[in-house]
Amino acid sequence: MHEDVSELDSEAASALASLVGIGCQSGDTVMGLSAVRRARELAFVFADAALAQGTLGELSRLRSSGTRVYRVTPLRLLTAAAGREDVLVVGIKPGSLADGIAKKM
């Protein structure tokens, strides 16, 4: 595990899944590595444990701008409610959704 990335346990990930799904509908959830890379500002990034260490290191650098980065095993615990089990990275934009996620963690 990359030293700058916290682990999100499966129970916590499952508890956040419905919020991530809601965020897909509102546009506050960003799905996929390319979309996360293009996002200007993110409150949270959740990455699958299967992600390459170099990419995880890249994502961990987002912490310098205030993004909280977590590794989830497996990420589909978060993304299944949104109908996406094929992504390895999810970002959450700042705002009310991010506030709700922070309260549940």
C-alpha positions as CSV (number, residue, x, y, z in Angstrom):
1,M,0.0,0.0,0.0
2,H,1.2,3.5,-0.8
3,E,2.1,5.3,2.5
4,D,0.1,8.4,1.7
5,V,-3.2,6.6,1.0
6,S,-5.6,5.5,3.8
7,E,-7.5,2.2,3.6
8,L,-11.3,2.3,3.6
9,D,-12.7,-0.9,5.0
10,S,-15.5,-2.8,3.3
11,E,-18.1,-1.9,5.8
12,A,-17.4,1.9,5.4
13,A,-17.3,1.5,1.6
14,S,-20.7,-0.3,1.5
15,A,-22.2,2.5,3.7
16,L,-21.1,5.1,1.2
17,A,-22.3,3.3,-1.9
18,S,-25.7,4.9,-2.1
19,L,-24.2,8.4,-1.8
20,V,-21.8,7.6,-4.6
21,G,-24.7,6.5,-6.7
22,I,-26.6,9.7,-6.0
23,G,-23.5,11.6,-7.0
24,C,-23.6,10.0,-10.4
25,Q,-27.0,11.3,-11.0
26,S,-26.1,14.8,-9.8
27,G,-22.7,15.0,-11.5
28,D,-20.8,15.2,-8.3
29,T,-19.2,11.7,-8.7
30,V,-16.5,11.3,-11.3
31,M,-15.9,7.8,-12.6
32,G,-12.7,6.5,-14.0
33,L,-9.0,7.5,-14.0
34,S,-9.2,9.8,-17.0
35,A,-12.2,11.7,-15.6
36,V,-10.4,12.0,-12.2
37,R,-7.3,13.3,-13.9
38,R,-9.3,16.0,-15.7
39,A,-11.3,17.1,-12.7
40,R,-10.2,20.5,-11.4
41,E,-11.0,19.9,-7.7
42,L,-11.9,16.8,-5.8
43,A,-12.8,16.4,-2.1
44,F,-12.3,12.6,-2.2
45,V,-10.7,10.0,-4.4
46,F,-11.4,6.3,-3.9
47,A,-9.0,3.9,-5.7
48,D,-9.2,0.1,-6.1
49,A,-6.5,-1.9,-4.5
50,A,-5.7,-3.4,-7.9
51,L,-4.5,-0.1,-9.2
52,A,-0.8,0.1,-10.2
53,Q,1.5,1.5,-7.5
54,G,2.6,4.3,-9.8
55,T,-0.9,5.4,-10.5
56,L,-1.7,5.2,-6.8
57,G,1.3,7.4,-6.2
58,E,0.0,9.9,-8.7
59,L,-3.4,10.0,-7.0
60,S,-1.8,10.4,-3.6
61,R,-0.2,13.6,-4.8
62,L,-3.7,15.1,-4.9
63,R,-3.5,15.2,-1.1
64,S,-1.4,18.4,-1.5
65,S,-4.4,20.2,-2.8
66,G,-6.7,18.9,0.1
67,T,-8.1,15.8,-1.6
68,R,-8.6,12.9,0.7
69,V,-7.4,9.7,-1.0
70,Y,-8.5,6.2,0.0
71,R,-7.8,2.7,-1.2
72,V,-10.8,0.4,-1.3
73,T,-10.8,-3.4,-1.6
74,P,-12.7,-3.9,-3.8
75,L,-13.9,-0.6,-5.3
76,R,-17.0,-2.2,-6.7
77,L,-18.4,-2.0,-3.1
78,L,-18.7,1.8,-3.8
79,T,-19.6,1.7,-7.5
80,A,-22.1,-1.1,-7.8
81,A,-25.0,1.1,-6.7
82,A,-24.1,3.4,-9.6
83,G,-24.2,0.4,-12.0
84,R,-20.5,0.6,-12.6
85,E,-18.3,-2.3,-11.5
86,D,-15.6,-1.7,-14.2
87,V,-13.9,1.4,-12.8
88,L,-10.8,1.5,-10.7
89,V,-11.0,5.2,-9.6
90,V,-13.8,7.4,-8.3
91,G,-13.6,11.0,-7.4
92,I,-16.1,13.1,-5.5
93,K,-16.4,16.9,-6.1
94,P,-16.5,19.3,-3.2
95,G,-20.0,20.2,-2.0
96,S,-23.0,18.7,-0.2
97,L,-22.3,15.2,-1.4
98,A,-18.7,15.4,-0.2
99,D,-20.0,16.8,3.1
100,G,-22.4,13.8,3.5
101,I,-19.6,11.3,2.7
102,A,-17.3,13.0,5.3
103,K,-20.1,12.7,7.9
104,K,-20.5,8.9,7.2
105,M,-16.8,8.1,7.5
